[in-house]
C-alpha cells in the first residue's frame, strides 16, 4: 500500500479537527477525500505533509512513518502537494515558479553556482528542459516567460500542479485543483490527472468539491464531516449513501423520505375516500 492513516486525531486546543480517521490509499490509485466545507480535508493534507503533527494514530507512506519527519524531508521522500489557496511567487515568471521546486534535486552545489562551472550549466539546462516539458503538458509553455500572477485562475491552478510535479513525487496531493475552473477546463484537468498517473506511475489523493471531477477520476472515496469519517467506498456506493446526502444537502434524508412516504399514503387514502 502507498499511504496509510490509522486512527489519526488532531486537536487544536479544545477543538478536535480530525478524529480517529483511518484509510488506505493503494499504490497508483486515484483516491478522493471529500466532504462539506470545514470537514477537515485540508487538515488531513497538512498532517500528511508534516505541516501539522498528529496527536494520535500513525501516518505511513510506503512503510515509512511520516510522523517524525519535517515537511522538507517528506517532500524529498516523494510527497508533493498543491494548496487550497494558490501559493505562487507573484514576482517570478511561470518558468521560474516551476524551477523553484527543483532546487533540492540539483547535483551541483553552492560553489559551482558561484563559479558558474560547467556542472552548474548542465544542471540549469536539464531542469529547464524538465520544467518546459511539464508546462507543455498543462498548456503553459506558451506563457513560460510571463509573470505568474498574470495568468487566469485556472492556469495558476495548473501551474501549481506542474510545480509539484517538478519534485518527481510518488504521491501527489491535490487540494481543490478544479476550483475556479469552467466546465471545459475541468474536463481538461480530469484528462491531465489520469495522464499523470499513467505516465509517472503516481498515487493521487484529491480533495475536491467539483463532483464532476471526483466521480470521473476517483476509484475510491473517503468522506469526512466535522473531522470524522462519514462513509467510504467506490463513487457509486458513496453517491447513494444516505449520510453523505444528508451532509451535503443539510437535511435528514431518511426522515424526509419517511415523511414523503407518509404523505403519499395519506394522499392515497384521501383519494380513495373521495372516490
Order of alpha helices (4+ residues) and beta strands (2+ residues): beta-beta-beta-alpha-beta-beta-alpha-beta-alpha-alpha-alpha-alpha-beta-alpha-beta-alpha-beta-beta-alpha-alpha-alpha
